[in-house]
Amino acid sequence: MPAGKTPRKPLPEELARDAIAHEESLSPDKVRMTFRVVLDRHHAEALAARAIREEKNIATMVAEILQEAVRKRRP
């Protein structure tokens, strides 16, 4: 690198792509992400009740909620 030039800071999308590259791939367009969530008991119970009402697995429902949140934030 030439003297006086600072390296370009990676974009968040580039950092995210690198981070997700290490996750388990289920298909070309899906990855498995494993993490724990800490919620207030009241919120955890409300989330579980919603999953039961909708007859869904809670993990599937949380994935749907997260995907919808990302869709809403995209310009």
C-alpha positions as CSV (number, residue, x, y, z in Angstrom):
1,M,0.0,0.0,0.0
2,P,1.4,3.4,-0.9
3,A,2.6,5.6,2.0
4,G,0.0,8.0,3.4
5,K,-3.0,5.9,2.2
6,T,-5.2,4.4,4.8
7,P,-6.9,1.1,4.1
8,R,-10.6,1.3,3.1
9,K,-12.9,0.3,5.9
10,P,-15.0,-2.7,4.8
11,L,-18.7,-2.1,4.3
12,P,-21.2,-3.7,6.8
13,E,-22.5,-5.8,3.9
14,E,-19.0,-7.2,3.2
15,L,-18.4,-8.0,6.9
16,A,-21.8,-9.7,7.1
17,R,-21.1,-11.8,4.0
18,D,-17.8,-13.0,5.5
19,A,-19.5,-13.8,8.9
20,I,-22.4,-15.7,7.3
21,A,-19.9,-17.6,5.1
22,H,-18.9,-19.6,8.2
23,E,-22.5,-20.6,9.1
24,E,-23.8,-24.1,8.1
25,S,-25.2,-24.0,4.6
26,L,-28.6,-25.8,4.1
27,S,-29.0,-24.9,0.5
28,P,-27.5,-22.3,-1.9
29,D,-29.8,-19.6,-0.4
30,K,-30.3,-20.7,3.3
31,V,-28.0,-21.0,6.3
32,R,-28.5,-22.2,9.8
33,M,-27.7,-19.6,12.5
34,T,-27.7,-20.8,16.0
35,F,-27.9,-18.3,18.9
36,R,-29.6,-17.7,22.2
37,V,-32.1,-15.0,22.9
38,V,-32.6,-13.5,26.4
39,L,-36.1,-12.1,26.8
40,D,-38.2,-10.9,29.7
41,R,-40.4,-13.8,30.9
42,H,-43.5,-11.9,29.9
43,H,-42.2,-11.4,26.3
44,A,-41.1,-15.0,26.1
45,E,-44.5,-16.3,27.2
46,A,-46.2,-13.9,24.7
47,L,-44.0,-15.3,21.9
48,A,-44.7,-18.9,22.9
49,A,-48.4,-18.2,23.0
50,R,-48.3,-16.6,19.5
51,A,-46.5,-19.7,18.2
52,I,-49.1,-22.0,19.8
53,R,-52.0,-19.9,18.4
54,E,-50.4,-20.0,14.9
55,E,-49.6,-23.7,15.3
56,K,-45.9,-23.0,14.5
57,N,-42.6,-24.1,15.9
58,I,-41.3,-21.2,17.9
59,A,-38.0,-21.2,16.0
60,T,-39.8,-21.1,12.7
61,M,-41.9,-18.2,13.9
62,V,-38.9,-16.2,15.2
63,A,-37.2,-16.7,11.8
64,E,-40.3,-15.4,10.1
65,I,-40.4,-12.4,12.4
66,L,-36.7,-11.6,11.8
67,Q,-37.0,-12.0,8.0
68,E,-40.0,-9.6,8.0
69,A,-38.1,-7.1,10.1
70,V,-35.2,-7.1,7.5
71,R,-37.7,-6.8,4.6
72,K,-39.3,-3.7,6.2
73,R,-35.9,-2.0,6.7
74,R,-34.7,-2.4,3.1
75,P,-35.0,0.7,1.1
